[in-house]
Amino acid sequence: MSDALVWSILIPLLGAILTFWLNSRWVAAIGLAFSLATGSLALRVAYAIWRDGAVLHEIGGWGAPLGIDLYADGLSAFMLATNGLVGLLISAAAYLYFEPKEDGPRQGQERRAFWPLWLFLWGALNLAYVSSDAFNLYVAVELIGLAGVALIVVTGGRDGMVAAMRYLLAALLGSLGYLLGVAMLYGEFHTLDLRLMAELSAEAESSLVLWVALALISVGLMVKTALFPLHFWLPPAHSSAAAPVSAVLSALVVKATFYLLLRLWFGVFSDQMTVSFGQLFGVLATLAIIGGSVQAILQRRLKIMVAYSTVAHIGYLFLILPLTIPYRGNDTAAWNFDGFSGGMYHLLSHALAKSAMFLAAGIVILSMGNDRLRNLRGMAHQLPLTTFAFGLAGVSLMGLPPSGGFVAKWFMVNAAIESSQWWWVIVLLAGGLLTAVYVFLVLRYAFLPAHPPHFRAPPRRLEYVALTLAVLSLAIGFRAVEAFELLEAGTPFLTAPDGGDGS
Amino acid sequence: MPLTSEIVFALTAVIVFCLGLYGLIAYAHLVRKIMAINVMGSAVFLFFGAIARRNFEEGSDPVPQAMVITGIVVAVAATAFALTLARRLHAETGQTQLPEEQSRR
């Protein structure tokens, strides 16, 4: 079973190399085949972990501290499964979106560049979720950044190039901050293995070096996760790329560094997780939710609006911190699990809903020529399926029942009330209202009667993919038990020495 | 704390890192920004060197050195990519700066 962890990294990388070298018209088909293999393998690994518990693989049989360990627990499996599910559907969408048409050489160039880079990115994401080595994670994070930037460059045109340059500089700065923090951690603990580090830090006394490392790693990864006020690079980067790329970046890429932050915060730095640290990130999250939503409302183009919505919803993820760190008393042993699971469930439902929204925006551009809001008149009549998909995804983002977003918000509100932090309840509800404003702004234009002048029917199957993603973001509101069980099957808090079975 | 050579190296690394960060923020030209990132990277590698020396009484710890080698490979790849992107940006738009920093040098 533990070999599957290795294959979940090797298969997409192999696919990336093959699709890069094979300069043929079969590139898209081969890419899709490898995506299918990668996605289904990730889902299988997640299922096995849900059934049997965490998996440990010692690469080359060396084992930590000398070798590099791959370790997947419930949290890793949750991220792998999110990636697998959303990645499969986005791959299908990309296959249809970059379909060879009469569009000429540019379309062909995009198609040839997309598949190797996307598989490369997927492999790096999987590596980030299963690696247990701090330096190995640096390499994964850097690969994710480079592949993401390259995807924007090849599909985004001139605006995309400027946005990609800004993104690249921010990403390199972020990963260097992380790397310097890792160097300090190595100096402190003499190991790079996250699980060993967590054990050692539980015994060690809190020192200045640990706080400096915490600050460097937190700020570095916050830049890459685009937490307000370090989100400056995100909206132009995510909105200028082609729709499937935007979906990948918004739904999956920003979450990888967030996952890494969770691992380090609750594993290695669990002693530093004080109430004031949690409240600080709660304030940043609030600023992200309010600021991102207001910016989204002010936009006049669909894609950049959806991108600003991502800034706001990254804020929800960071509410995990104040909700999980117990507010009353200072007993760090009693983490509030509701807040954590709710936040992670928000991650899943946002990944599904946001990729549906970006695909819907891409369909609008394909069929109507541009995405200015006032040009959306007649959309509901001409593109009923796409409008429906956008609306359903909006319901999930708002957190209305029955949807994945509702379950997530319900658990987060519960956690806030249990720990008597009523102010986060206001933030959660206000965020939902603001989301409703920009979703209805789009729907209002969409339902105005008009005949778009240059309407071209989009591929019908592409509309179905967007609709599937939107329906899934709603459907996960009906059954959340398995996902929550998975999150409990080894969380960052339970980094016990006997966590792995050493198979 | 005695001022051993490792501490001097580590402090130098921190100062160089801050200089690089200053360069990244203060200069608008993209090539300068990319160079500033490289300066920051070198600082991190120097810090790893100091750590390697500190962990061992005699000789030095090979693990940070292995990380530096891998780190240099990653930095070279990232720099090559960034320079290519900057060149293409210049070819397409005629600019060597990001639009929001147009008024600065």
Interface residues (C-beta under 8 A of the other chain):
Chain A: F135 Y138 V139 E142 L146 V149 A150 V153 R158 M161 V162 A164 M165 R166 L168 L169 L172 L173 L176 L179 L180 A183 M184 Y186 G187 H190 L192
Chain B: F17 L21 L24 L30 K33 I34 I37 M40 G41 A43 V44 F47 F48 I51 R54 N55 V63 P64 M67 T70 G71 V74 A77 A78 F81 A82 L85 A86 R88 L89 E92 T93 L98 P99
